[in-house]
Each structure stands twice: as C-alpha cells, then as structure tokens.
Amino acid sequence: MRRPVDPQLEVIGSSILGIVQNIQQDEIRPFILKHRLHEVDPETWYPLTSFLGVLNEIGEAPGGMSNLVAVGMAQIDSLAQDLPPEMKGAPLITFFHLWDTLYHQIHRNGEIGSVKAEQVSPRHIRTVHDHFYPDDLSYGVAYGLTKHFLIPKSHFIVSYDPHTKRMDEGGDLTIIDIKWEG
C-alpha cells in the first residue's frame, strides 16, 4: 500500500521532463496539459502531487503500462546523456545503487521512501521499491538503466517478482529483478 503524499513534497523539473520528452509523448500530452506541466523548467521545483496526478492518469488510461515504461526509460535517456566520462564502463550495480541517491536528490520537503538495490548474483540485480511512483514507471527506469549501462549485446530480462504483491496491487513493496547473460 502506498504511503500518503505530503502536499509539501516537491520534485525538481528536470525529473518531470521525462514525461514530456518520451516516445509516447503524443498519447500523454492531454494529461500533461491538464496538470499544467507542459512548460517545465528543469531548475524549478514542482508539487509532487501534480506530477503523480499525471503519472496516475497515464497509468489508468488505455496503454498506460507502456506509456509509464516509456516515461521511465526517457528519464534514463536524459541521465545517460549527462553522464560524466569517469562513469562510463562502471559496473551495472553502480547505477542501480545511484538510483536511490538520485531519487532523494530530486525530491524535497518530506519523506519519500526509497529504492534499494542488491547484487543477488553476478548476473542478477534486485531492486526493492517503497515510494510514491507507479510500478511501471520504476520498471521503465530499471529497463533503461540496464539497456544503457549493461555490457553491449548482453541479453537481459527485467521482471516483477512473481512472489510479492506489488504496490500497484495493494502490496507494501515492489520488487523488480534484472537478470542477464553474457
């Protein structure tokens, strides 16, 4: 079950740009306009409730799952472009550990939950989510991180843990597994 959202919580505009600049942008534009997030300044803080309103409406609309995954992937596309040169070639788990750090840096004014990552085996990373965002958005971020930062031409699978009730289904946590070969 998701925690209640403190109305004082804010998210930085650069994080919101993922909903504006993604491959499904035509389908989600009406939601962006409704919540007045069509002109986002990357340096300005916005109410988290507005951002979540857009994401929740996207998720409930036809095609919601693929649209939320696209938004999550777009957030990583943006991050990957600004990556410092010394980070190129870092192990995949490094980027998954950074997820929680970045998550806390893009929010302010309250408790936001977390994203924890662990290396289960040499080719298996597990993330545990306890936050406000829809599960499919987190799935898109996990997919985007793996696509950008795993060794090129590796085959990988991103999946929800089938033994855990996800937050979107009323559970307390969402667990996402990333496994690969190569």
GIJO-V893454 format. One line per field, one symbol per residue. psi: psi as a letter, one per 30 degrees, with the letter a starting at -180 (. if undefined). burial: 1 if it has 24 or more other C-alpha atoms within 12 Angstrom, else 0. A space follows every 10 residues. Layout:
BEGIN
psi->???
burial->???
END
This chain:
BEGIN
psi->kklkkkffkl kkefeffffe ilfgeeffee eeeeghgfik kffkklkeee eeeeeeeeef lkgeeeeeee eeeeeeeeee egkkeffkgl kefeeeefee eeeffgllhl kfaljkkkje lfhjkkkkki aflkefeeee eeeeeeeefl kkgkklkklk jffkjlefgg lflkkkkjkl l.
burial->0000000011 1111111111 1101101110 1100101101 0000111111 1111111110 0001111111 1111111110 0000000000 0110111111 0011011000 0111111100 0011111111 1111111111 1111111111 0000011111 1000011100 0011111111 00
END
